[in-house]
């Protein structure tokens, strides 16, 4: 297991400066988003010189790319927007492979028309689930063509709102190219922080063998995830690291959802758990 961070945690005038900030904390991998280059998360095209520049900047600092963000609303009620983003996915997939990475992370989406992370009453409807399966089937076709893996993350505000829903999705798709990004902080609704250990145990029992990336985001006592350095909230980090170690998890543990000022204490805390 190795520590990394969302590159966009460090907004800088250039990508090289972003990587310098990453390296200054002793981190050697990132979760990359094309917004770090001033491009959309899902660009319409990526010029070869852009790919070359990213690779050169990463190699110069010995920083790897653990995953590439492909976050868009997979069940967007605006069907044209959904189709547009799916049409851009092959561009992102090709860029991901050219960057030496095999993982694109997705957002399973919501029926909310304005915020793809916000819950909506129609997220539990049969139509929302059908749209998710349809979008995922198209995404799987792209993944197979380009030899990449798609990472979906249970999020309380999305159609895949729990570990059980994630397990259902994996079972219905029956595709080895669909894996899970686990973030315990996203398994709890705001104001309903209960049964921390039990909820985490259930998630790992259901999803453990399919986890491809782990997120390190803290959960405050009031239950609105993010905004705190790891170790300052209620996540059971001893259990989290312990179960990942027992699984022999060798992927990346990615920090996000914290301010730049909290990166140093967050990294220090996580390294203490890793025994670094």
Backbone as CSV, one residue per row, in Angstrom:
resi,resn,N_x,N_y,N_z,CA_x,CA_y,CA_z,C_x,C_y,C_z
1,UNK,0.848,-1.190,0.000,0.000,0.000,0.000,0.887,1.245,0.000
2,UNK,0.540,2.234,-0.823,1.344,3.450,-0.869,0.427,4.668,-0.873
3,UNK,0.915,5.743,-0.258,0.121,6.961,-0.109,0.225,7.839,-1.348
4,UNK,-0.903,8.455,-1.676,-0.945,9.439,-2.740,-1.999,10.487,-2.416
5,UNK,-2.287,11.338,-3.382,-3.207,12.447,-3.131,-3.846,12.886,-4.448
6,UNK,-5.044,13.462,-4.352,-5.646,14.101,-5.518,-4.760,15.276,-5.914
7,UNK,-4.311,15.283,-7.160,-3.431,16.360,-7.615,-4.090,17.723,-7.465
8,UNK,-5.413,17.789,-7.660,-6.071,19.098,-7.614,-6.186,19.652,-6.199
9,UNK,-5.673,18.919,-5.207,-5.557,19.483,-3.855,-4.631,20.687,-3.860
10,UNK,-3.707,20.709,-4.836,-2.721,21.785,-4.929,-2.938,22.586,-6.217
11,UNK,-3.854,23.538,-6.218,-4.040,24.368,-7.418,-2.829,25.284,-7.609
12,UNK,-2.212,25.158,-8.766,-1.016,25.925,-9.067,-1.103,26.445,-10.508
13,UNK,-0.294,27.458,-10.841,-0.311,27.980,-12.210,0.099,26.957,-13.257
14,UNK,0.905,25.960,-12.870,1.341,24.940,-13.826,1.270,23.574,-13.176
15,UNK,1.188,22.539,-14.025,1.142,21.172,-13.508,2.462,20.811,-12.834
16,UNK,3.562,21.315,-13.354,4.861,21.055,-12.734,4.887,21.565,-11.299
17,UNK,4.302,22.735,-11.065,4.256,23.282,-9.708,3.327,22.458,-8.812
18,UNK,2.254,21.938,-9.382,1.381,21.046,-8.617,2.156,19.821,-8.159
19,UNK,2.919,19.229,-9.087,3.705,18.050,-8.727,4.799,18.379,-7.716
20,UNK,5.370,19.571,-7.808,6.360,19.982,-6.818,5.737,20.019,-5.422
21,UNK,4.495,20.490,-5.347,3.799,20.526,-4.058,3.537,19.115,-3.544
22,UNK,3.146,18.221,-4.446,2.947,16.819,-4.061,4.243,16.236,-3.513
23,UNK,5.316,16.417,-4.256,6.608,15.854,-3.872,7.120,16.440,-2.557
24,UNK,6.768,17.685,-2.272,7.241,18.328,-1.041,6.717,17.633,0.207
25,UNK,5.640,16.855,0.057,5.090,16.101,1.185,5.559,14.645,1.182
26,UNK,6.509,14.345,0.304,7.049,12.998,0.243,6.120,11.991,-0.402
27,UNK,5.115,12.469,-1.135,4.156,11.577,-1.790,4.645,11.249,-3.189
28,UNK,4.420,10.007,-3.602,4.966,9.556,-4.873,3.918,9.040,-5.849
29,UNK,2.637,9.344,-5.582,1.631,9.034,-6.597,0.460,10.003,-6.447
30,UNK,-0.273,10.165,-7.537,-1.400,11.084,-7.564,-2.617,10.421,-8.195
31,UNK,-3.768,10.952,-7.846,-4.995,10.713,-8.602,-5.134,11.943,-9.494
32,UNK,-5.056,11.722,-10.791,-4.949,12.820,-11.745,-6.309,13.221,-12.302
33,UNK,-6.470,14.523,-12.495,-7.651,15.072,-13.144,-7.159,16.101,-14.165
34,UNK,-7.702,16.053,-15.362,-7.256,16.992,-16.391,-7.544,18.448,-16.032
35,UNK,-8.357,18.682,-15.012,-8.567,20.063,-14.558,-7.274,20.677,-14.024
36,UNK,-6.319,19.830,-13.620,-5.025,20.348,-13.169,-4.255,21.030,-14.288
37,UNK,-4.686,20.788,-15.533,-4.070,21.434,-16.683,-4.968,22.504,-17.280
38,UNK,-6.062,22.812,-16.591,-6.999,23.793,-17.107,-7.935,23.236,-18.156
39,UNK,-7.997,21.910,-18.283,-8.887,21.248,-19.229,-10.101,20.694,-18.496
40,UNK,-11.155,20.323,-19.204,-12.269,19.651,-18.539,-11.838,18.276,-18.025
41,UNK,-12.524,17.787,-17.019,-12.267,16.433,-16.538,-12.387,15.425,-17.672
42,UNK,-13.390,15.644,-18.543,-13.605,14.781,-19.707,-13.330,15.601,-20.978
43,UNK,-12.074,15.728,-21.381,-11.774,16.570,-22.552,-12.279,15.950,-23.850
44,UNK,-12.561,16.807,-24.819,-12.979,16.319,-26.134,-11.810,15.720,-26.904
45,UNK,-10.622,16.234,-26.632,-9.412,15.678,-27.234,-8.227,16.037,-26.356
46,UNK,-7.195,15.227,-26.445,-5.967,15.479,-25.694,-4.809,15.381,-26.676
47,UNK,-4.125,16.483,-26.873,-3.037,16.524,-27.846,-1.838,15.692,-27.356
48,UNK,-1.108,15.079,-28.280,0.052,14.258,-27.891,1.066,15.012,-27.042
49,UNK,1.260,16.291,-27.330,2.243,17.050,-26.549,1.795,17.257,-25.113
50,UNK,0.474,17.253,-24.883,-0.035,17.358,-23.510,0.312,16.093,-22.731
51,UNK,0.075,14.943,-23.349,0.420,13.668,-22.716,1.921,13.615,-22.429
52,UNK,2.706,14.006,-23.411,4.163,13.982,-23.236,4.597,14.885,-22.086
53,UNK,3.968,16.050,-21.971,4.313,16.963,-20.897,3.977,16.410,-19.525
54,UNK,2.825,15.758,-19.407,2.436,15.149,-18.136,3.423,14.057,-17.756
55,UNK,3.716,13.195,-18.707,4.635,12.084,-18.434,6.013,12.599,-18.019
56,UNK,6.518,13.570,-18.746,7.849,14.098,-18.435,7.887,14.725,-17.045
57,UNK,6.836,15.470,-16.697,6.790,16.111,-15.384,6.730,15.073,-14.266
58,UNK,5.974,14.003,-14.487,5.864,12.950,-13.467,7.172,12.180,-13.326
59,UNK,7.767,11.814,-14.454,9.023,11.058,-14.415,10.123,11.861,-13.735
60,UNK,10.179,13.151,-14.011,11.220,13.998,-13.437,11.141,14.048,-11.917
61,UNK,9.944,13.811,-11.372,9.757,13.885,-9.919,9.463,12.524,-9.295
62,UNK,9.579,11.494,-10.102,9.334,10.125,-9.634,7.946,9.996,-9.001
63,UNK,6.953,10.530,-9.700,5.571,10.474,-9.231,4.743,9.670,-10.229
64,UNK,4.036,8.671,-9.727,3.192,7.847,-10.571,1.750,8.321,-10.566
65,UNK,0.987,7.866,-11.542,-0.435,8.183,-11.620,-1.215,6.924,-11.266
66,UNK,-1.890,6.956,-10.114,-2.621,5.784,-9.631,-3.988,5.658,-10.277
67,UNK,-4.570,6.776,-10.664,-5.892,6.775,-11.277,-6.139,8.092,-11.982
68,UNK,-7.066,8.065,-12.923,-7.464,9.264,-13.661,-8.953,9.478,-13.453
69,UNK,-9.348,10.686,-13.104,-10.751,10.995,-12.857,-11.530,11.054,-14.166
70,UNK,-12.617,10.296,-14.208,-13.556,10.359,-15.320,-14.944,10.621,-14.789
71,UNK,-15.023,11.527,-13.844,-16.266,11.746,-13.104,-17.259,12.588,-13.899
72,UNK,-18.360,11.949,-14.242,-19.511,12.634,-14.809,-20.741,11.873,-14.346
73,UNK,-21.907,12.441,-14.538,-23.134,11.866,-14.000,-23.651,10.760,-14.928
74,UNK,-23.440,9.509,-14.512,-23.805,8.365,-15.340,-25.313,8.179,-15.505
75,UNK,-26.106,8.828,-14.641,-27.569,8.761,-14.804,-28.147,10.167,-14.926
76,UNK,-27.359,11.061,-15.485,-27.778,12.461,-15.636,-29.183,12.537,-16.253
77,UNK,-30.113,13.287,-15.624,-31.434,13.439,-16.231,-31.391,14.169,-17.573
78,UNK,-30.305,14.902,-17.820,-30.081,15.514,-19.125,-29.409,14.465,-20.018
79,UNK,-30.214,13.777,-20.808,-29.712,12.652,-21.598,-28.628,13.089,-22.583
80,UNK,-28.763,14.265,-23.154,-27.757,14.733,-24.119,-26.400,14.936,-23.449
81,UNK,-26.411,15.450,-22.217,-25.161,15.627,-21.481,-24.531,14.279,-21.164
82,UNK,-25.349,13.337,-20.779,-24.865,11.997,-20.489,-24.213,11.378,-21.728
83,UNK,-24.887,11.495,-22.857,-24.352,10.935,-24.106,-23.044,11.604,-24.497
84,UNK,-22.973,12.916,-24.288,-21.757,13.646,-24.629,-20.572,13.142,-23.821
85,UNK,-20.763,12.952,-22.521,-19.657,12.499,-21.676,-19.269,11.066,-22.007
86,UNK,-20.238,10.219,-22.300,-19.912,8.853,-22.698,-19.139,8.843,-24.017
87,UNK,-19.474,9.770,-24.901,-18.758,9.865,-26.173,-17.314,10.324,-25.970
88,UNK,-17.052,11.034,-24.889,-15.695,11.498,-24.595,-14.862,10.449,-23.867
89,UNK,-15.526,9.434,-23.325,-14.805,8.447,-22.525,-13.688,7.747,-23.291
90,UNK,-13.852,7.403,-24.584,-12.723,6.807,-25.302,-11.488,7.706,-25.356
91,UNK,-11.697,9.012,-25.456,-10.565,9.945,-25.448,-9.821,9.849,-24.122
92,UNK,-10.587,9.832,-23.032,-9.977,9.735,-21.709,-9.292,8.388,-21.527
93,UNK,-9.913,7.331,-22.018,-9.332,5.997,-21.876,-8.000,5.893,-22.606
94,UNK,-7.943,6.424,-23.808,-6.689,6.392,-24.550,-5.623,7.213,-23.833
95,UNK,-6.002,8.389,-23.338,-5.046,9.229,-22.616,-4.557,8.535,-21.358
96,UNK,-5.465,7.851,-20.675,-5.099,7.143,-19.445,-4.029,6.090,-19.721
97,UNK,-4.217,5.294,-20.759,-3.218,4.289,-21.103,-1.899,4.932,-21.526
98,UNK,-1.982,6.027,-22.257,-0.759,6.704,-22.690,-0.005,7.305,-21.507
99,UNK,-0.710,7.563,-20.426,-0.071,8.068,-19.212,0.481,6.939,-18.340
100,UNK,0.320,5.706,-18.798,0.832,4.565,-18.048,-0.057,4.147,-16.901
101,UNK,-1.332,4.492,-16.965,-2.286,4.181,-15.908,-3.367,3.263,-16.470
102,UNK,-3.979,2.466,-15.608,-5.010,1.532,-16.055,-6.362,1.778,-15.403
103,UNK,-6.481,2.802,-14.568,-7.716,3.008,-13.806,-8.354,4.357,-14.097
104,UNK,-9.631,4.321,-14.471,-10.447,5.528,-14.564,-11.526,5.428,-13.498
105,UNK,-11.659,6.463,-12.684,-12.689,6.464,-11.646,-13.923,7.200,-12.140
106,UNK,-15.091,6.637,-11.819,-16.369,7.157,-12.293,-17.238,7.620,-11.136
107,UNK,-18.283,8.365,-11.468,-19.337,8.746,-10.528,-20.617,8.055,-11.001
108,UNK,-21.196,7.183,-10.170,-22.391,6.463,-10.628,-23.580,7.384,-10.828
109,UNK,-23.562,8.559,-10.208,-24.503,9.608,-10.573,-25.763,9.706,-9.742
110,UNK,-26.539,10.721,-10.082,-27.753,11.064,-9.364,-28.752,11.672,-10.341
111,UNK,-30.006,11.671,-9.954,-31.024,12.332,-10.756,-31.068,13.840,-10.485
112,UNK,-30.278,14.309,-9.537,-30.229,15.745,-9.297,-29.684,16.435,-10.545
113,UNK,-30.356,17.436,-11.071,-29.929,18.043,-12.339,-28.762,19.008,-12.202
114,UNK,-28.391,19.367,-10.983,-27.378,20.409,-10.793,-26.085,19.917,-10.149
115,UNK,-26.154,18.892,-9.310,-24.989,18.468,-8.539,-24.906,16.944,-8.579
116,UNK,-23.853,16.402,-9.221,-23.786,14.952,-9.387,-23.412,14.208,-8.107
117,UNK,-23.191,14.939,-7.020,-22.907,14.287,-5.738,-24.086,14.410,-4.771
118,UNK,-25.171,15.038,-5.204,-26.290,15.294,-4.288,-27.394,14.245,-4.470
119,UNK,-27.920,13.793,-3.360,-28.967,12.773,-3.367,-30.246,13.316,-4.006
120,UNK,-31.057,12.403,-4.527,-32.340,12.761,-5.127,-33.304,11.604,-4.897
121,UNK,-34.558,11.939,-4.704,-35.549,10.899,-4.385,-35.675,9.862,-5.497
122,UNK,-35.361,10.226,-6.739,-35.500,9.291,-7.848,-34.285,8.377,-8.030
123,UNK,-33.269,8.552,-7.187,-32.088,7.693,-7.312,-32.406,6.221,-7.055
124,UNK,-33.460,5.967,-6.293,-33.824,4.582,-5.973,-34.852,4.007,-6.947
125,UNK,-35.184,4.731,-7.989,-36.198,4.275,-8.930,-35.622,3.215,-9.877
126,UNK,-36.481,2.324,-10.377,-36.012,1.329,-11.356,-35.402,1.980,-12.595
127,UNK,-35.941,3.117,-13.014,-35.411,3.793,-14.188,-33.989,4.270,-13.990
128,UNK,-33.678,4.756,-12.790,-32.314,5.210,-12.503,-31.340,4.042,-12.585
129,UNK,-31.745,2.891,-12.068,-30.864,1.722,-12.104,-30.680,1.231,-13.539
130,UNK,-31.747,1.248,-14.318,-31.625,0.837,-15.719,-30.678,1.754,-16.476
131,UNK,-30.787,3.056,-16.221,-29.888,4.000,-16.895,-28.442,3.772,-16.477
132,UNK,-28.235,3.454,-15.209,-26.884,3.169,-14.740,-26.315,1.949,-15.470
133,UNK,-27.083,0.884,-15.545,-26.608,-0.319,-16.230,-26.303,-0.028,-17.694
134,UNK,-27.169,0.760,-18.336,-26.956,1.094,-19.745,-25.667,1.896,-19.921
135,UNK,-25.458,2.897,-19.065,-24.234,3.704,-19.153,-23.002,2.858,-18.860
136,UNK,-23.098,2.005,-17.858,-21.951,1.176,-17.504,-21.616,0.182,-18.614
137,UNK,-22.618,-0.348,-19.277,-22.355,-1.267,-20.390,-21.585,-0.570,-21.506
138,UNK,-21.944,0.691,-21.774,-21.197,1.443,-22.779,-19.772,1.726,-22.307
139,UNK,-19.641,2.066,-21.026,-18.316,2.339,-20.474,-17.447,1.083,-20.485
140,UNK,-18.051,-0.056,-20.224,-17.306,-1.316,-20.240,-16.762,-1.596,-21.639
141,UNK,-17.562,-1.308,-22.657,-17.078,-1.478,-24.023,-15.818,-0.673,-24.278
142,UNK,-15.789,0.555,-23.767,-14.601,1.408,-23.911,-13.433,0.815,-23.125
143,UNK,-13.717,0.362,-21.911,-12.668,-0.213,-21.061,-12.036,-1.430,-21.719
144,UNK,-12.859,-2.271,-22.307,-12.336,-3.470,-22.965,-11.499,-3.109,-24.186
145,UNK,-11.943,-2.119,-24.922,-11.207,-1.705,-26.119,-9.835,-1.156,-25.776
146,UNK,-9.746,-0.427,-24.659,-8.493,0.257,-24.309,-7.718,-0.443,-23.200
147,UNK,-8.236,-1.531,-22.674,-7.515,-2.281,-21.655,-7.393,-1.568,-20.330
148,UNK,-8.480,-0.924,-19.901,-8.461,-0.215,-18.627,-9.491,-0.809,-17.668
149,UNK,-9.418,-0.343,-16.430,-10.356,-0.733,-15.376,-11.176,0.486,-14.983
150,UNK,-12.455,0.270,-14.687,-13.348,1.329,-14.238,-13.587,1.183,-12.738
151,UNK,-13.352,2.240,-11.989,-13.557,2.205,-10.544,-14.806,2.965,-10.151
152,UNK,-15.761,2.282,-9.517,-16.972,2.939,-9.024,-16.901,3.018,-7.504
153,UNK,-17.477,4.074,-6.958,-17.371,4.325,-5.518,-18.747,4.480,-4.890
154,UNK,-19.053,3.683,-3.863,-20.310,3.904,-3.145,-20.329,5.289,-2.500
155,UNK,-21.379,6.052,-2.776,-21.530,7.411,-2.246,-22.984,7.595,-1.845
156,UNK,-23.238,8.113,-0.662,-24.619,8.214,-0.185,-25.494,9.074,-1.084
157,UNK,-24.913,10.011,-1.823,-25.700,10.875,-2.682,-25.912,10.346,-4.081
158,UNK,-25.367,9.165,-4.374,-25.439,8.605,-5.721,-26.355,7.395,-5.785
159,UNK,-26.603,6.942,-7.004,-27.468,5.773,-7.187,-26.839,4.541,-6.546
160,UNK,-25.525,4.398,-6.618,-24.822,3.377,-5.844,-24.478,4.011,-4.500
161,UNK,-25.430,3.906,-3.582,-25.379,4.678,-2.338,-24.793,3.905,-1.161
162,UNK,-24.458,2.650,-1.365,-23.991,1.823,-0.254,-23.140,0.686,-0.786
163,UNK,-22.476,-0.019,0.128,-21.693,-1.180,-0.270,-22.587,-2.249,-0.881
164,UNK,-23.799,-2.401,-0.356,-24.719,-3.401,-0.913,-25.099,-3.067,-2.357
165,UNK,-25.333,-1.796,-2.636,-25.665,-1.402,-4.010,-24.453,-1.625,-4.928
166,UNK,-23.261,-1.366,-4.423,-22.068,-1.609,-5.228,-21.927,-3.095,-5.542
167,UNK,-22.188,-3.937,-4.541,-22.133,-5.381,-4.769,-23.165,-5.814,-5.803
168,UNK,-24.352,-5.232,-5.717,-25.400,-5.544,-6.690,-24.964,-5.170,-8.099
169,UNK,-24.352,-3.989,-8.227,-23.896,-3.543,-9.547,-22.850,-4.495,-10.110
170,UNK,-21.870,-4.853,-9.302,-20.826,-5.760,-9.771,-21.411,-7.102,-10.182
171,UNK,-22.341,-7.608,-9.391,-22.929,-8.913,-9.684,-23.762,-8.882,-10.964
172,UNK,-24.458,-7.785,-11.200,-25.292,-7.701,-12.397,-24.460,-7.473,-13.664
173,UNK,-23.343,-6.784,-13.523,-22.510,-6.515,-14.698,-21.616,-7.696,-15.070
174,UNK,-21.186,-8.449,-14.076,-20.334,-9.618,-14.326,-19.147,-9.268,-15.213
175,UNK,-18.411,-8.240,-14.837,-17.297,-7.794,-15.676,-16.067,-7.537,-14.807
176,UNK,-14.968,-8.175,-15.152,-13.747,-8.028,-14.366,-13.117,-6.651,-14.515
177,UNK,-13.604,-5.860,-15.468,-13.051,-4.515,-15.664,-13.759,-3.467,-14.819
178,UNK,-14.714,-3.869,-14.012,-15.379,-2.951,-13.091,-14.956,-3.317,-11.667
179,UNK,-14.345,-2.365,-10.984,-13.851,-2.572,-9.628,-14.390,-1.465,-8.722
180,UNK,-13.940,-1.453,-7.479,-14.478,-0.540,-6.473,-13.387,0.354,-5.901
181,UNK,-13.725,1.623,-5.753,-12.933,2.569,-4.961,-13.637,2.685,-3.618
182,UNK,-12.933,2.375,-2.541,-13.563,2.382,-1.219,-13.186,3.645,-0.454
183,UNK,-14.184,4.296,0.094,-13.991,5.489,0.927,-14.989,5.404,2.072
184,UNK,-14.553,4.934,3.249,-15.495,4.774,4.362,-16.268,6.035,4.702
185,UNK,-15.666,7.212,4.493,-16.353,8.460,4.835,-17.594,8.676,3.986
186,UNK,-17.654,8.056,2.815,-18.802,8.239,1.933,-19.901,7.213,2.144
187,UNK,-19.782,6.407,3.183,-20.797,5.407,3.487,-21.817,5.902,4.508
188,UNK,-21.659,7.143,4.970,-22.503,7.670,6.041,-23.204,8.953,5.605
189,UNK,-24.499,9.029,5.870,-25.257,10.251,5.615,-24.932,11.290,6.690
190,UNK,-24.960,12.567,6.295,-24.715,13.653,7.248,-25.683,13.546,8.425
191,UNK,-25.135,13.677,9.607,-25.963,13.617,10.812,-26.304,12.216,11.263
192,UNK,-25.798,11.203,10.559,-26.128,9.820,10.903,-24.859,8.981,10.983
193,UNK,-23.970,9.417,11.854,-22.706,8.706,12.038,-22.906,7.675,13.149
194,UNK,-23.257,6.474,12.739,-23.513,5.398,13.692,-22.830,4.130,13.198
195,UNK,-22.606,3.222,14.086,-22.101,1.902,13.731,-20.897,2.002,12.776
196,UNK,-19.920,2.800,13.167,-18.761,3.028,12.306,-18.090,1.702,11.931
197,UNK,-17.692,0.937,12.940,-16.986,-0.311,12.659,-17.861,-1.289,11.886
198,UNK,-19.130,-1.421,12.295,-20.015,-2.387,11.633,-20.225,-2.047,10.155
199,UNK,-20.385,-0.756,9.870,-20.596,-0.337,8.480,-19.356,-0.596,7.640
200,UNK,-18.191,-0.336,8.189,-16.945,-0.595,7.474,-16.744,-2.099,7.271
201,UNK,-17.046,-2.882,8.292,-16.902,-4.335,8.177,-17.789,-4.883,7.057
202,UNK,-19.035,-4.411,7.008,-19.948,-4.865,5.967,-19.401,-4.529,4.583
203,UNK,-18.883,-3.310,4.424,-18.357,-2.897,3.128,-17.213,-3.794,2.680
204,UNK,-16.301,-4.113,3.587,-15.171,-4.951,3.205,-15.582,-6.397,2.972
205,UNK,-16.546,-6.880,3.728,-17.037,-8.244,3.498,-17.672,-8.373,2.120
206,UNK,-18.402,-7.337,1.700,-19.090,-7.385,0.416,-18.182,-7.077,-0.764
207,UNK,-17.186,-6.210,-0.555,-16.439,-5.656,-1.687,-14.947,-5.937,-1.666
208,UNK,-14.445,-6.512,-0.590,-13.007,-6.598,-0.367,-12.185,-7.066,-1.546
209,UNK,-12.593,-8.150,-2.194,-11.785,-8.704,-3.284,-11.845,-7.863,-4.545
210,UNK,-12.760,-6.908,-4.604,-12.913,-6.075,-5.797,-12.411,-4.644,-5.600
211,UNK,-11.776,-4.357,-4.477,-11.285,-3.009,-4.211,-9.977,-2.775,-4.969
212,UNK,-9.948,-1.683,-5.745,-8.783,-1.372,-6.559,-8.063,-0.116,-6.081
213,UNK,-8.758,0.717,-5.315,-8.171,1.938,-4.756,-8.871,2.260,-3.450
214,UNK,-8.116,2.809,-2.503,-8.682,3.225,-1.221,-8.512,4.727,-1.066
215,UNK,-9.533,5.376,-0.537,-9.453,6.806,-0.265,-9.268,7.050,1.230
216,UNK,-8.537,8.103,1.539,-8.276,8.480,2.925,-8.912,9.832,3.188
217,UNK,-10.195,9.795,3.523,-10.936,11.020,3.811,-11.551,10.879,5.199
218,UNK,-11.493,11.927,5.966,-11.987,11.864,7.345,-13.483,12.156,7.408
219,UNK,-14.097,11.690,8.481,-15.518,11.906,8.726,-15.690,12.637,10.045
220,UNK,-16.151,13.899,10.011,-16.381,14.628,11.258,-17.543,14.022,12.051
221,UNK,-17.640,14.317,13.328,-18.729,13.762,14.143,-20.120,14.090,13.621
222,UNK,-20.283,15.236,12.935,-21.613,15.589,12.415,-21.935,14.845,11.123
223,UNK,-20.944,14.164,10.550,-21.217,13.266,9.444,-21.112,13.837,8.054
224,UNK,-20.699,15.086,7.866,-20.496,15.638,6.528,-19.042,15.382,6.136
225,UNK,-18.812,14.443,5.220,-17.459,13.973,4.951,-16.579,15.073,4.372
226,UNK,-15.285,14.888,4.596,-14.312,15.845,4.108,-14.064,16.966,5.100
227,UNK,-13.175,17.871,4.756,-12.866,19.112,5.484,-12.011,18.910,6.725
228,UNK,-11.584,17.684,7.024,-10.702,17.441,8.159,-9.521,16.586,7.725
229,UNK,-8.384,16.797,8.383,-7.249,15.913,8.157,-7.550,14.549,8.757
230,UNK,-7.096,13.463,8.121,-7.269,12.136,8.705,-6.731,12.094,10.137
231,UNK,-7.488,11.425,11.009,-7.113,11.322,12.410,-7.820,12.302,13.314
232,UNK,-8.580,13.225,12.717,-9.260,14.246,13.521,-10.774,14.056,13.564
233,UNK,-11.236,12.924,13.084,-12.672,12.655,13.071,-12.996,11.306,13.672
234,UNK,-13.970,10.611,13.099,-14.483,9.395,13.729,-14.218,8.121,12.924
235,UNK,-13.543,8.211,11.782,-13.222,7.000,11.038,-12.327,6.097,11.895
236,UNK,-12.599,4.795,11.869,-11.804,3.813,12.605,-10.595,3.434,11.747
237,UNK,-9.554,4.234,11.840,-8.396,4.060,10.974,-7.629,2.780,11.290
238,UNK,-7.596,2.371,12.554,-6.899,1.134,12.894,-7.549,-0.047,12.179
239,UNK,-8.871,-0.071,12.185,-9.567,-1.143,11.487,-9.334,-1.031,9.977
240,UNK,-9.449,0.169,9.442,-9.304,0.408,8.006,-7.958,-0.110,7.506
241,UNK,-6.879,0.317,8.153,-5.560,-0.115,7.724,-5.347,-1.590,8.005
242,UNK,-5.900,-2.064,9.107,-5.743,-3.473,9.450,-6.373,-4.398,8.436
243,UNK,-7.600,-4.088,8.023,-8.277,-4.972,7.074,-7.620,-4.895,5.697
244,UNK,-7.152,-3.727,5.286,-6.441,-3.623,4.013,-5.147,-4.433,4.044
245,UNK,-4.463,-4.409,5.187,-3.231,-5.200,5.321,-3.541,-6.692,5.260
246,UNK,-4.610,-7.116,5.917,-4.976,-8.538,5.891,-5.375,-8.988,4.491
247,UNK,-5.936,-8.065,3.715,-6.289,-8.364,2.325,-5.066,-8.342,1.413
248,UNK,-3.918,-7.935,1.962,-2.697,-7.748,1.175,-2.947,-6.743,0.056
249,UNK,-3.675,-5.674,0.389,-3.965,-4.620,-0.576,-2.677,-3.911,-0.962
250,UNK,-2.407,-3.849,-2.257,-1.152,-3.266,-2.745,-1.379,-2.015,-3.589
251,UNK,-2.584,-1.506,-3.563,-2.904,-0.329,-4.356,-2.584,0.961,-3.631
252,UNK,-3.166,2.039,-4.134,-2.900,3.370,-3.582,-3.952,3.758,-2.559
253,UNK,-3.506,4.418,-1.508,-4.365,5.072,-0.522,-4.280,6.562,-0.815
254,UNK,-5.379,7.142,-1.314,-5.370,8.495,-1.849,-6.071,9.475,-0.907
255,UNK,-5.344,10.500,-0.475,-5.941,11.563,0.329,-6.752,12.492,-0.554
256,UNK,-7.896,12.945,-0.049,-8.633,14.019,-0.711,-9.692,14.550,0.238
257,UNK,-10.349,15.623,-0.202,-11.382,16.222,0.625,-10.835,16.957,1.834
258,UNK,-9.625,17.489,1.723,-9.035,18.246,2.820,-8.342,19.476,2.250
259,UNK,-8.114,20.449,3.102,-7.450,21.664,2.652,-5.959,21.413,2.506
260,UNK,-5.304,22.266,1.751,-3.862,22.129,1.590,-3.147,22.242,2.937
261,UNK,-3.671,23.081,3.818,-3.043,23.248,5.128,-3.099,21.972,5.955
262,UNK,-4.061,21.092,5.664,-4.216,19.858,6.433,-3.463,18.680,5.833
263,UNK,-2.793,18.901,4.710,-2.097,17.787,4.069,-0.965,17.256,4.940
264,UNK,-0.139,18.136,5.467,1.005,17.689,6.275,0.580,16.852,7.480
265,UNK,-0.351,17.345,8.328,-0.766,16.496,9.453,-1.471,15.221,9.001
266,UNK,-2.187,15.301,7.884,-2.857,14.114,7.375,-1.863,13.054,6.927
267,UNK,-0.851,13.469,6.185,0.184,12.541,5.729,0.923,11.944,6.917
268,UNK,1.259,12.783,7.893,1.979,12.302,9.070,1.153,11.249,9.810
269,UNK,-0.142,11.501,9.963,-1.003,10.552,10.653,-1.083,9.228,9.891
270,UNK,-1.296,9.295,8.600,-1.437,8.064,7.811,-0.135,7.267,7.799
271,UNK,0.976,7.952,7.741,2.260,7.244,7.771,2.473,6.548,9.116
272,UNK,1.953,7.145,10.173,2.076,6.484,11.480,1.294,5.180,11.503
273,UNK,0.190,5.133,10.769,-0.608,3.925,10.691,0.052,2.882,9.788
274,UNK,0.751,3.352,8.774,1.446,2.438,7.869,2.758,1.941,8.459
275,UNK,3.224,2.621,9.494,4.503,2.252,10.081,5.686,2.749,9.297
276,UNK,5.442,3.776,8.447,6.557,4.348,7.665,7.471,5.187,8.548
